[in-house]
Structures are given as structure tokens and as C-alpha cells.
Amino acid sequence: MTATLLVLWLGIAGDAAGAESQVPDAKAEDATQAVIDDVEKQCLERTVYMIGRKKAVRLAELVRRRKPKLVVECGSAIGYSGLWIARELNRYGGKLITIEISPERAKEAQENYRRAGLAGVVTSKVGDARQVVHQIEGPVGFVFLDCGYANYLPCLQGLQDKLSEKAVVVADNVGMGAGGMSDYLEHVRNNYQSRTEWFDIDLPWGKRDAMEISVKK
Ligand SMILES: C[S@@+](CC[C@H](N)C(=O)[O-])C[C@H]1O[C@@H](n2cnc3c(N)ncnc32)[C@H](O)[C@@H]1O
């Protein structure tokens, strides 16, 4: 899909369209990139499952185009995908709420956001995302689901009434985990403008995977 078609498909303007750009200086951006690289290395060395670089680049691009004021991420792990999202948000004043069930992982993720200079962008919540989403105040312009395949549908259902117009919902592991999230895929494919995007990836736990990118009608 060309960039122009993608913009049309996602809607012309994002939630924060017209917001003043707050591009951080090059030194701060380099520091953020160094933390992203380090967290990626740690995930690979310790087998902490994470989105991987190819899908992260695409995820960040989707955030950049949609320009949500608020992103909700379900499944932080140690913060890899959150760092990619938060870096985009930091450029125009958006915010990320990320939810992780493991207190140890959430603590590590918080430290990584801090090291990357992104602590002010991210609110990290510890708990079961299926419940925590009910406490979030909308409007939510972008959702990233990566917290156990069977949890995708309950998480989205908990956020459904808070989604802004043309909100974007991205689900990870739609290639590897399609069988475990068939209820979710059926729901978004029937009720959202939804497409599956495939990636050749280079992760120890998989070589090909997909993300489902769904836009609220
Ligand atoms: C694949 S990892 C997330 C990777 C992360 N999004 C990234 O790309 O860096 C999945 C995470 O979801 C967390 N998780 C599992 N069930 C959850 C739930 N019900 N609520 C919140 N987090 C959950 C796990 O502890 C794990 O850290």
C-alpha cells in the first residue's frame, strides 16, 4: 500500500493533528535509540518475547500517521514496543498508558522508559489488562494488543466505548497465534476496517508473523 493510500485508509487527520511539534534534540534522540537497542539486545539474550524490530518500525509508523493523543498498550514486558511508541508520542505531546501483569517486568520497563528520557510520556500500570482497561479514561486513539492471545478480545471490548473516531487497533502475533485469538480476529474483521500485514522477521522464536491493523469505522 502506498503512503498516500495508507493515509486515506487510516483517515486524513490524527487526534493531535495541528499540535505543535516538540521534536527533541538530536542528542536526546540518540540516547533514546541507544536504550531501544540495549533493550532489544536484552530481550534476545534473555528470551523476553517482544515485537522485534521490523514490526516495531511499522508500529511506530502507524502511530506517527494516526497521531493519537492517547495510546493504550496491553502487555509491556520490559518496555521494548512501548519505547518505540513513546518516542513517537514525545515528538508531539501524546501519552502512552501501558499495562503489564508482572510487577517485576513492569518495574524493569519503567526503568527503561526513564533511561530513554520518556518517563514523562508513559504511565505504567501493573495488573491484568482485561480489568485495568476499564479504569482508563478515553478518548483512546490507538491500541496495541500484545498480552496473551486469549486476552485480546476482552481488552478491546473493555476499551470499545472509549475509542475515538477512526481509532487504530494493532494486534501482534496474528501469524503465529491466529488459532488462539480467532474470536478477536472474527470480531475485528466483521466490525472494523481490518487487514492483516505479514512480516518476514528474524527472531529466535519465529521467522514469519503478522499484525492485524484495524480501524474503527
Ligand atoms: C509478548 S510480551 C509483550 C511484549 C511487548 N509488547 C514488546 O513488544 O516489547 C507479553 C506480555 O504480556 C504480559 N501479560 C500476559 N497476560 C497479561 C494480562 N492479562 N494483562 C497484562 N499483561 C499480560 C506478559 O507478562 C508479557 O510480559
PDBQT file of the ligand as one rigid body, heavy atoms in Angstrom, charges set to zero:
ROOT
HETATM    1  C1  LIG A 301       4.902 -10.670  24.189  1.00  0.00    +0.000 C 
HETATM    2  S1  LIG A 301       5.079  -9.906  25.721  1.00  0.00    +0.000 S 
HETATM    3  C2  LIG A 301       4.867  -8.198  25.344  1.00  0.00    +0.000 C 
HETATM    4  C3  LIG A 301       5.972  -7.652  24.533  1.00  0.00    +0.000 C 
HETATM    5  C4  LIG A 301       5.986  -6.163  24.386  1.00  0.00    +0.000 C 
HETATM    6  N1  LIG A 301       4.730  -5.662  23.865  1.00  0.00    +0.000 N 
HETATM    7  C5  LIG A 301       7.097  -5.776  23.439  1.00  0.00    +0.000 C 
HETATM    8  O1  LIG A 301       6.918  -5.949  22.216  1.00  0.00    +0.000 OA
HETATM    9  O2  LIG A 301       8.151  -5.326  23.938  1.00  0.00    +0.000 OA
HETATM   10  C6  LIG A 301       3.573 -10.256  26.522  1.00  0.00    +0.000 C 
HETATM   11  C7  LIG A 301       3.479  -9.661  27.914  1.00  0.00    +0.000 C 
HETATM   12  O3  LIG A 301       2.114  -9.675  28.318  1.00  0.00    +0.000 OA
HETATM   13  C8  LIG A 301       2.072  -9.884  29.692  1.00  0.00    +0.000 C 
HETATM   14  N2  LIG A 301       0.719 -10.361  30.018  1.00  0.00    +0.000 N 
HETATM   15  C9  LIG A 301       0.195 -11.614  29.888  1.00  0.00    +0.000 A 
HETATM   16  N3  LIG A 301      -1.086 -11.627  30.270  1.00  0.00    +0.000 NA
HETATM   17  C10 LIG A 301      -1.391 -10.357  30.640  1.00  0.00    +0.000 A 
HETATM   18  C11 LIG A 301      -2.562  -9.743  31.139  1.00  0.00    +0.000 A 
HETATM   19  N4  LIG A 301      -3.694 -10.420  31.320  1.00  0.00    +0.000 N 
HETATM   20  N5  LIG A 301      -2.515  -8.427  31.429  1.00  0.00    +0.000 NA
HETATM   21  C12 LIG A 301      -1.371  -7.712  31.251  1.00  0.00    +0.000 A 
HETATM   22  N6  LIG A 301      -0.240  -8.249  30.795  1.00  0.00    +0.000 NA
HETATM   23  C13 LIG A 301      -0.242  -9.555  30.485  1.00  0.00    +0.000 A 
HETATM   24  C14 LIG A 301       3.183 -10.902  29.951  1.00  0.00    +0.000 C 
HETATM   25  O4  LIG A 301       3.602 -10.871  31.298  1.00  0.00    +0.000 OA
HETATM   26  C15 LIG A 301       4.245 -10.433  28.971  1.00  0.00    +0.000 C 
HETATM   27  O5  LIG A 301       5.187  -9.577  29.599  1.00  0.00    +0.000 OA
ENDROOT
TORSDOF 0
